[in-house]
Amino acid sequence: MNFKAQDKQNQRIENITVSHLVIGVDIAQEVHVARAVSFRGIALGTPLEFGNHREGFKLFERWIQDLLNTHKLSNVIVGMEPTGHYWFSLARWLATQGIEAVLVNPHLVKKNKENRDNTPSKSDRKDAIVIADMIKNGYYSPVRFHPEAFEELRILMANRETVTKRLNAAVNQIHRWVDIVFPELRQVFKILTCTSSDSSLCLEKLVG
């Protein structure tokens, strides 16, 4: 790590004070998981599961307020991984509430999993507290919101990647099925997913 990077990390560490409630959120499509720690990394309260919608965010807000009151804290910082586009709604809601939102590097989260219990195992609750630990250690970056058109483009690209992966998985399943059930088809069609090949596969299924 060069001096400039180290200096930035030190500034981020100094940003976390004794009055801070540090929260890590494991992001998912429908239900997020939140864990909280003190500036020293001591776990506070119990984990919270909340939905990726307005009612879920309100539940999250009440949970945060209860922890602030219980532990006599006054500042909050919430961190998450930029998982697909699922974090956008929460990050924007936090901004409207005046709550500082930050992002952590998913690769560093994976590397830091063993720090808590000496195992690399994954769970939503473990990931959330690992994220909180990374924040209090200065391994985070601020959320920067881009113009709406750019955000829409990012969502489209993420969706395209998901669809492409599913399509490739389906094509691989077709190749495997042909190799097992109908290997002669390869002598007729070089591309097993072409229209004529698909028709032959449908006919084979009907006849079989």
C-alpha positions in Angstrom: 0.0 0.0 0.0 1.5 3.4 -1.0 1.6 6.4 1.3 -1.3 8.2 -0.5 -3.6 5.1 -0.1 -2.5 4.7 3.5 -3.2 8.3 4.2 -6.7 8.0 2.8 -7.4 4.9 4.9 -6.1 6.7 8.0 -8.6 9.5 7.3 -11.4 7.0 7.0 -10.4 5.4 10.3 -10.4 8.8 12.0 -13.8 9.4 10.6 -15.1 6.6 12.8 -15.4 8.1 16.3 -16.4 6.7 19.8 -19.9 8.0 19.1 -20.4 6.0 16.0 -22.7 3.1 15.4 -21.1 1.1 12.6 -23.4 -1.0 10.5 -22.7 -3.6 7.9 -25.5 -4.8 5.6 -25.4 -8.0 3.5 -27.3 -7.1 0.4 -29.7 -9.5 -1.3 -32.5 -9.2 -3.9 -35.4 -9.3 -1.4 -34.1 -9.5 2.2 -31.1 -7.7 3.6 -29.3 -8.6 6.8 -27.7 -5.9 9.1 -25.2 -6.2 11.9 -23.9 -3.4 14.1 -20.6 -2.9 15.9 -19.0 -0.2 18.0 -15.9 1.8 16.8 -13.8 -0.9 18.5 -15.5 -3.7 16.6 -17.6 -5.0 19.5 -20.9 -6.5 18.3 -24.0 -4.6 19.4 -27.6 -5.8 19.5 -29.0 -8.7 17.5 -29.0 -9.2 13.7 -31.8 -7.6 11.7 -33.4 -9.0 8.5 -35.4 -6.4 6.6 -37.0 -6.2 3.2 -35.7 -4.3 0.2 -38.7 -1.9 0.2 -40.0 1.2 2.1 -41.5 -0.8 5.0 -38.3 -2.8 5.4 -36.3 0.5 5.5 -38.6 1.9 8.2 -37.9 -1.3 10.3 -34.2 -0.8 9.7 -34.5 2.8 10.8 -36.3 1.8 14.1 -33.5 -0.8 14.7 -30.8 1.8 14.2 -32.6 4.3 16.6 -33.0 1.6 19.3 -29.3 0.8 19.1 -28.3 4.5 19.3 -30.5 5.0 22.3 -29.4 1.8 24.1 -25.7 2.5 23.6 -25.9 6.3 23.9 -24.4 6.9 20.4 -25.1 9.8 18.1 -23.6 9.0 14.7 -24.3 6.2 12.2 -22.4 4.9 9.2 -23.8 2.1 7.0 -21.8 0.0 4.6 -22.6 -2.6 2.0 -21.2 -4.4 -1.0 -22.3 -3.0 -4.4 -24.1 -6.3 -5.2 -25.7 -6.0 -8.7 -28.3 -3.2 -8.5 -29.9 -4.4 -5.3 -28.1 -1.8 -3.1 -29.3 1.2 -5.0 -32.7 1.6 -3.2 -31.2 1.3 0.3 -28.3 3.7 -0.5 -30.7 6.3 -1.9 -33.0 5.9 1.1 -30.1 6.3 3.5 -29.1 9.5 1.7 -32.6 11.0 2.1 -32.5 10.2 5.8 -29.1 11.9 6.2 -27.3 8.7 7.1 -23.8 8.2 5.7 -23.7 5.3 3.3 -20.4 3.7 2.1 -19.3 0.8 -0.1 -16.9 -2.0 0.6 -14.9 -4.1 -1.9 -16.5 -7.6 -2.3 -13.1 -9.2 -2.8 -11.9 -7.8 0.5 -15.0 -9.0 2.2 -14.2 -12.5 1.1 -10.6 -12.2 2.3 -11.6 -10.9 5.7 -14.1 -13.6 6.6 -11.6 -15.6 8.5 -10.8 -12.7 10.8 -14.0 -13.3 12.9 -14.0 -17.0 13.4 -10.9 -18.4 11.6 -13.2 -20.0 8.9 -13.9 -18.8 5.3 -17.5 -20.0 5.5 -20.3 -17.8 4.2 -23.5 -16.7 5.9 -25.5 -13.5 5.5 -25.1 -12.7 9.2 -21.3 -13.3 9.1 -20.9 -11.2 5.9 -22.8 -8.3 7.5 -20.5 -8.2 10.5 -17.4 -8.6 8.4 -18.5 -5.6 6.4 -19.0 -3.6 9.6 -15.5 -4.6 10.7 -14.0 -3.4 7.4 -15.7 0.0 7.8 -14.3 0.6 11.3 -10.9 -0.3 9.9 -11.2 2.2 7.1 -11.7 -0.2 4.2 -14.6 1.6 2.5 -15.4 4.3 -0.1 -18.2 6.8 -0.2 -21.3 6.2 -2.3 -21.4 8.5 -5.3 -24.7 8.7 -7.1 -24.5 9.1 -10.9 -27.1 10.6 -13.2 -30.2 8.5 -13.6 -29.4 7.5 -17.2 -26.0 6.1 -16.0 -27.7 4.2 -13.2 -30.2 2.7 -15.7 -27.3 1.7 -17.9 -25.6 -0.1 -15.0 -28.8 -2.0 -14.2 -29.2 -3.0 -17.8 -25.6 -4.3 -17.9 -26.1 -6.2 -14.7 -29.3 -7.8 -16.0 -27.6 -8.6 -19.3 -24.8 -10.4 -17.4 -27.4 -12.4 -15.4 -29.4 -13.4 -18.6 -26.2 -14.4 -20.4 -25.1 -16.7 -17.6 -28.5 -18.4 -17.5 -28.4 -18.7 -21.3 -25.0 -20.3 -21.2 -26.1 -22.7 -18.5 -29.1 -23.7 -20.6 -26.9 -24.3 -23.7 -24.5 -26.5 -21.7 -27.5 -28.5 -20.5 -28.6 -29.1 -24.1 -25.1 -30.2 -25.1 -25.0 -32.6 -22.1 -28.4 -34.0 -22.9 -27.6 -34.5 -26.6 -24.3 -36.3 -25.7 -26.2 -38.7 -23.5 -29.5 -39.3 -25.4 -29.0 -38.3 -29.0 -25.3 -38.1 -29.9 -26.1 -38.6 -33.6 -27.5 -35.1 -33.8 -23.9 -33.7 -33.8 -23.3 -35.4 -37.2 -26.2 -33.4 -38.7 -26.0 -30.0 -37.0 -22.8 -28.2 -36.1 -24.7 -25.7 -33.9 -27.1 -27.6 -31.6 -29.1 -24.5 -30.7 -30.1 -23.6 -34.3 -33.8 -23.7 -35.2 -33.6 -26.9 -37.2 -31.7 -28.6 -34.3 -34.3 -27.4 -31.8 -37.1 -28.8 -34.0 -35.3 -32.2 -34.2 -34.9 -32.2 -30.4 -38.6 -31.5 -29.9 -39.5 -34.2 -32.4 -37.2 -36.7 -30.6 -38.9 -35.8 -27.3 -42.3 -36.4 -28.8 -41.4 -39.7 -30.5 -39.4 -40.9 -27.5 
